[in-house]
Amino acid sequence: MISVALPVIKTKFFEKALRSILDQTFTDFELIVVNNNSPEDVEGIVKKYNDSRIRYIRHDTMYPIIENWNKCLWYAQGEYFVLFSDDDIAEPGFLEELHRLSQKYPSVNIFHSRVRIIDGNDKVVSLTSSSPEFESAADFIWHRFKNLRMHYAPEFMCRTEALRNLGGFIYFRNAWGSDDATWFSIANTGGIAASDEFLCSWRQSDYNLSSAGSLEAKLEAVKSFGEWTKEFITGKLVIPEKEKETLKEILQLHPRRIQTQFAVAFRFSLGTGFSAYYKTVLCWFRYRRKYSLSLYSVVWALMLIYKDRGKLFR
């Protein structure tokens, strides 16, 4: 059985997310809807669906993001676990395809698919790149650090026991970098398998977690992520002899990857209006010494603003 956890705070797109899971062609799953003390009527929406696969849990207090994710994990009863989102959409074959991969690769603990990035009107904004059906953790990390791939938490399924043995999702402030660090760690034992099908749609909007939290909280998270990944790569990453060269380049890519993440933090904190250009330069100057921000980070942030402004006016 697959456990699909659906933590909910906001309900604007929640029903679409809920229905997309209930409409799966693979039917051996439980859908754990976790109301994280939302002020909105989550229960009212859930009650519209008379489906025995739904388990509804309401928290009496609003837990921080990672603590809430890990509570979702411990509610799970299935062999596999998916952390979905209250504003994303799964294609009908999402669970079936990831389950197929899990049967084909019994020694692998983590699986994922390609993703469509959509806007608030379900319009496709962009697509993520493909991955080989199987790759090592080192190759997975190399592609991520090379900025050749984008990944989003809802596209992944992992073996529940593997995630629990890790202690759950790895903590960084506002969950920035938590999914990457968690997937890197799970893939380190057995590698990672992927489908080249677009089976998940991630919604780019002001409602998602990428936009949550202050700029400085994001910068702190990126700094912590940088320190964690450096320690992981140099001390824990399993590197076969044939991938020694990959490790060398990962270490070379690491500083620029972290600067890129700093740039993304600016983009999601300061918006895409004309004032975002000025604010980005001003904030970069303010925080450049505290977080060792390079000129690359501010140039990349300005490019992201320009790119996303273009999408707004298409």
N, C-alpha and C positions, 0 to 999 in steps of 0.2 A: 504493500500500500504506500501511496505517496501522500505526505502531509503538506498541504499548501496553507501557509500562514498568511493572513491578510490583515495586518495591523491598520487600524483606521483612526484618523483624527478628523479629516475633512470628507465631506460627502458629495462634493460637486461632481466628481467622476466615479464615485465609489460603486454605483450600481452597474456601470459598464464593466468595471473590473470584476465584480462579483459574477455577473452573467457570463463573462468570458471564461471563467474557471468552471462554472456549472455546465457549460456547453462543450466540455472536452470530450474527444472521442475515446480517450482512455478513462474508464469510469471507476477504477479502484483507487479512489482518493478520499481524503477527508479535507474539508475546507474549514480552517479554524479562523473565524472572524474575531479579531481581538480589538474591542473598543477601548482605546487608551484614554478613557474618561473624556471623550469628545463632548463638546457642548451641543453638537448637532445630533439629529435623530437617526443614529446608526441603526438602532434596534428596529425602528419602524420600517426601514428598507429591507432588513434581513427577514422580517416576518412576512414579507410579500412572497417569499420563496419557501414552499413546503417541501424541503429536500432533506432527507435524513443524513446526508453527508455533511451538512453544515453543523459546526459546533460554534455557538456564540458565547464569548466570554467578555465580560465588562470589568475593567479595572476601576476601583473606587478612587484612585489617584492617577495623575498623569505621570508615567515613568519617562525618564530620559530615553533618547532614541535607542542606544545600544542595550540598555537594561530591558527595554520593551522588546527588542528583537530577540534577546536571549530568553525572555519569558515565553515568547512564541515558540522558540525551539524546544523548551522543556514541556510545553503543552502537547507537542507532536507525538503521535503514536505510530507513525508509519516508518518504514525502512528508509525512505527517502524524504528529503525536506526541501521545500521551495519557499523562499521569503518573497512574497509578491507585494504589490503596492496598491494603494487605494485609488490611484489615478492612471494605472497602466492597463494594457489589454493583451491577453494571451490568445493566440490563434488556436482553433479547435484541436490541432494536432500537436500542440506544445508538449503536453505530458507524455503522449504516446511516443513521440520521437526521442525525448530524453530518456524515457524508460527503455526504449530499444537500444540506445547507446549503453545504458547501464548493464544490459544483458550481454551485449557484445564485448564489453570491456569489464569483466568482473573484478579486476584488480584496481580499477580506477574509482576514485571516490567523488569526483566532481565532473559535471557535464553542463554544457551551455549551448545557446543557439545564436544566430544573427538577430539583429534588432533593427526595427524601424524607429526613428525618432519622429514623433508627431507633435503637433501644436494643440492648442486648446479646442480646435475644431476638428480634430482627428486627421488633419492634413499632414502628409508625410513631408518632413523638413529635410531629412537626410537618412542615410543608411550606414550601418556599421560594416566593416570589412569582414571577409570570410576568414576562417581558421582551418588548419588541417584537422582531419577527423581525430587524430591523436597527436599530442605533443608533450614534451617534458615540461616540468615547472620552469626550468631555465629558459626554454624557448618561449613559453607563455609570457614570462616576465620581460624578456628581451623585446618582444613585439610591443608590449605595453610601454616600456621605457623609450622605445624608438618612436613613440607617438603614431604607430601604424594601426593601432586598434583602440576603439572605445568600448567599454563594458559597463553594464548596468545591473544592479543587484537582481532584479526580477528575472533575468534571462538564465540564471543558474539553478541547478538542482544538485544537491550533494547527498551522500549517505549520511543519515542522521547521526549514526554512531561516530563517524569521523569528525563531524562538527562538534559534537558533545565532548569527544576526547580532546579536542583543541581547547575546550573551556568556553565554547560559544564564539560569537563574533568579537573580534579584537577591538578594543576601545580606543577611539580618538575623539576629540571634542566634536560635537554635532555630527558624529559618524563619518566625518570627512576622511577618506582613505581606509575606513574600516572594512569595507567590502573587498577592496583590492588586497589588503593584508591578509584577510581571512582566506580568500581564494588562493593566494600564493602559498599559504601554509598548508592547505588541504592538498593542493596539486603536488606539493613536495614529496608526497608519498603516493606513487603510482601514476603521476602525470594527470592530464586532463583531456577529455574527449569533447568534441564539438559537432554540431550539425550546421551545414551551410544553408539551411532554410531560415527564412525570416519568420520566427515563431512567437515573437514578443514585440510589442510596441511600447516604447518608453516615452512618457509625455513630458515635453519641455514646457514648463510654465512657471509662473511665480508661486505656485502652490507646492512644488516638490521640495525635497530635502536639500537640494543643492543651493536653494535660495535662503535656507533657514540659517539663523545665527548671525552674529556680527562679523565684520571683516576681521577684527583681531582674533576672534575665536577660530576663524578659518585659518588664519596665518599660523596660529599656535598648533592647530591640528596638522597642517602641512609640515611644519617643523618637526613635530613628533613623528609623523609618518616617515620623514626623511631619515631620522635617527633610527627608527625601527627597521626600515628596509635595509639600511647600510649594515646593521648588525645581523639581520637575517641572511643577507646575501653572503657576507663574509664568514659567518659562523655556522649556519644551519642548512643552507641550500645544498641539496644533493646534486653533485655535478659528476656525471660520468666522464671518463677520460676524454672521450671524443668531443665533449662540450666545454673543455677548458677555455677554448677561444671565445665561446659565447659568454662565459663568466667574465673574462677580461673586458669585453665590450660593455656588458651590463654595468660594471663598475665605472667605466668611462662615461656611460650615458646617465648615470645616477644623478650627478649634480644638476645637469640641464633638465632632467625630468622633474626634479623638485622645484626648480625655478618656473617650469611650465605650470606646475600645480599652484604655485603662488599667483601666477597670472590668472588662472581660472578662478581663484578665490576673489581677486579684484573684480573680475567680470561679473560673478554671481552676486557680489555684494553691492556694486555701484551702478548696475543697470546698463542700459544701452542708449540713454538719452544723450543729447549733445553735451550736457554737463558732466557725463561720465568720463569724458576724455580729461577734463580739467581735474576732476576728483581723483582719478587714477594716478595722475602725475603727482598731485599733492600728497596723497596717501603713501605712494611709493617713497617719496622724499622723507616723509615722516617716519616710516617704519624700516627704511633700507638698512640701517645699522643694526637694529634690534634683531632682524630676521636674516641678515646677510643677503639682502635682495640685490640681484645683479641688474645691469641695464637690460639684459635679455628679458627679464621678467616683466618689466614695464612695457617694452616694445611688443612683447607677445600679448599682453593684456590689451593694449590699444588695438592690435590687430583683431583680437576676438570681438571687441566692441564694434569695430568697423564691419566685420563679417556678419555679426548678429543683427546690426542695424539694417544691413542689406536684405536679410531675410524678412524683416518686418515690413519692408516696402515692396516686396515682390507681388 
